[in-house]
Amino acid sequence: MIQGKKKQVLTPEAILDKISDYDIFRMYMPDKSWKLNQVTYSPFRKENNPSFLIGNRRGHISFIDFADTSLRGDCFTFVKLLYGFTRLDDALKMIDKDFGLGIIGAPTGEYKKIVAEYKQPEITKRNSLIQVVTRKFTNNELEYWNSYHQSLDDLRANNVYAIKKVFLNKQLFYMKETEMVFGYLYDGHWKIYRPHGDKKNKWVPNNVPITAMDGKEDIVNCSTAFINKSKKDYMVMKKVFPCCCAVQNEGLGCFSPENVEYLKANSDNQILSFDSDVIGVQNSQQITKLFDFGYANVPRKYLKEGIKDWADLAKAHGMDAIKEYLTKKGLL
């Protein structure tokens, strides 16, 4: 009987049996300061504003260049495009050789040394199961929403619920009995909101896709689409500006190519509105430059009162303050 080593086939799966997609991005990304799920500078060109993202979605890592969305895909596509290979097989061969995997070449075990130099990031799937038990709103909770000019009918129309219990992956999720907790429902996904929670736990748990939008259906044949950064701002703003919507947060990841294309196709102008604090302004400047949006944040004069978004402005100064500002900006 002739014996010998079984010949291996060089495939993406064979490579990922030995190293991770994160290892591959880390090896070949020119700028070593990049971080997972944080926008950085594109390796495909020189640019003044970062427009490139390596992030995880549903348990695996991929990349997208928001300035040229044809540049997107997994770690193998990244290597293929970065080095100008015409065939994916050429990228696989280079990875096999550089890491010393020995799938088709001589094994060196170099990859064991390489991956030992850093810690693998925790990659969790974004499709965690969240189940809730809802209940009637208390008078205290209705008063909270009334202060933002929202009625019970408004809450129902916007899929906002009072929460009794939350189950994460079928396990009861701890919540204080005295804590005010609401749930935002998006097509079978839940975003739990604690108005008085700290920054770390205010939106936990949450399995809503980052690209989900409030009011997307209202952006049709609009002269101007007003883009808010939260459901609460959206609920307030649409009372005075019906052609408005909201993304999930102030991050670039909310603006998928599909969302941007939809907004551009269904409105002549797009006005972005994030918080008027330093971080909010920085985020809005980045995104408006990238997608050629206009912007209209809450006037910064209100920051001294702790007001940085439309919901808080309406609470403190009434809806007329919003109307007056939008009229002054020529939006009403």
ABEGO torsion letter per residue (X at the ends): XBBEBBBBBBBAAAAAAABBAAAAAAAABABAABBBGBBBBBAABBBABBABBBBBBGGBBBBBBAABAABBEBAAAAAAAAAGBABAAAAAAAAAAAAGAGAABBBAGAAAAAAAABBBBBBBBAABBBBBBBBBBBAAAAAAAAAAGBBAAAAAAAGBBBBABBBBGGBBBBBBAABBBBBBBBGGBBBBBBAABBAAAAAOBBABBAABBBGAAABBGBABBBBBABAAAAAAAAAABABBBBBABABAAABBAAAAAAAAAABABBBBBBBABAAAAAAAAAAAAAAGBBBBBBBAAAAAAGBABAAAAAAAAEAAAAAAAAAAAGAX
